Amino acid sequence: MKGRWQNRKQAVFLLLIAVYALLPWIVVGGHPSVLIDIPRRQAFLFGKTFTNQDFYLLFFLISGIGFGLFVLTALWDGSGADSLVLRRYSSKGSSGESNDGAKDHGGADPAESGNDVGG
């Protein structure tokens, strides 16, 4: 499958893989730009040095991101993904029937297959 967006997707993919692969060889502040040294309990990220005593800040960072996502989704009116779900169920009705009146069993009707279900 080739197309304009597929080609752009592959170009971005290759660019991100190249950045990911080259980051350890880019030196910032005398250390690689990304290095996690487990035996010495240090991490070097873009010129900053973090030791094991700094990782408690990671708890606050992750908690803050989680809280921010919670607030963002609580304030969001749901005009994106929720409308897709509502559109799907509003076209079928509450009884599981589609607009043409046929039951939606997700495949073959169990009563027609000859299998006894539950008995």
C-alpha positions in Angstrom: 0.0 0.0 0.0 1.6 3.2 -1.1 0.2 6.7 -0.8 1.2 10.2 0.3 0.3 9.6 4.0 1.9 6.1 4.0 5.2 7.6 2.7 5.1 10.4 5.3 4.4 7.8 8.0 7.5 5.8 6.9 9.7 8.9 6.7 8.7 9.9 10.3 9.2 6.3 11.5 12.7 6.2 10.0 13.6 9.7 11.4 12.4 8.7 14.9 14.4 5.4 14.8 17.5 7.2 13.6 17.2 9.7 16.5 16.6 6.9 19.0 19.6 5.0 17.7 21.9 8.1 17.6 21.1 9.6 21.0 23.7 7.5 22.9 26.5 8.8 20.7 25.6 12.5 21.0 27.7 14.0 23.9 26.1 16.6 26.1 27.9 17.9 29.1 30.6 15.3 28.9 28.2 12.4 29.0 26.0 10.7 26.4 22.7 12.5 25.9 20.8 9.5 27.2 22.6 7.0 29.5 21.1 5.0 32.3 23.9 3.5 34.4 22.3 0.9 36.6 25.4 -0.3 38.6 26.3 3.3 39.6 22.6 4.3 40.0 22.9 7.3 37.8 21.0 8.5 34.7 22.3 11.2 32.3 19.6 12.8 30.3 20.4 15.7 28.0 23.2 17.1 30.2 21.5 16.6 33.5 22.7 14.0 36.0 20.2 12.1 38.1 21.2 9.9 41.0 19.1 7.4 42.9 18.2 10.1 45.4 16.6 12.1 42.6 14.2 9.5 41.4 11.6 10.4 44.0 10.9 13.3 41.7 9.8 10.8 39.1 6.9 9.9 41.4 5.7 13.5 41.4 6.2 13.8 37.7 4.1 10.7 36.9 1.5 11.7 39.5 1.3 15.2 38.0 0.9 13.8 34.5 -1.9 11.5 35.7 -3.7 14.3 37.5 -3.3 16.5 34.5 -4.8 13.8 32.3 -7.7 13.4 34.7 -8.4 17.1 34.8 -8.1 17.4 31.0 -10.5 14.6 30.4 -13.0 15.8 33.0 -13.1 19.2 31.4 -13.2 17.9 27.9 -16.7 17.8 26.4 -16.2 14.5 24.6 -16.7 15.8 21.1 -14.2 13.4 19.7 -14.1 9.7 20.5 -17.4 9.7 22.5 -19.4 10.8 19.6 -18.1 7.8 17.6 -19.4 5.5 20.3 -22.8 7.3 20.5 -23.1 7.2 16.7 -22.5 3.5 16.6 -25.2 2.7 19.2 -27.7 5.2 18.1 -27.8 3.6 14.6 -28.5 0.2 16.1 -31.1 1.2 18.7 -31.4 -0.2 22.2 -32.5 -3.8 21.2 -29.3 -4.5 19.2 -31.1 -4.3 15.9 -29.6 -2.4 13.0 -31.7 -0.1 10.9 -32.8 -2.8 8.6 -34.4 -4.9 11.4 -31.9 -7.8 11.5 -30.5 -8.9 14.8 -26.8 -8.3 15.3 -25.2 -11.4 16.8 -21.7 -10.7 15.6 -21.8 -13.7 13.3 -24.0 -16.7 12.8 -27.1 -17.1 14.8 -26.5 -19.8 17.5 -30.0 -21.2 17.1 -29.4 -21.8 13.4 -26.0 -23.5 13.8 -27.4 -26.7 15.4 -25.3 -26.3 18.5 -27.1 -26.6 21.8 -26.0 -23.8 24.0 -26.4 -24.5 27.6 -28.2 -27.7 27.4 
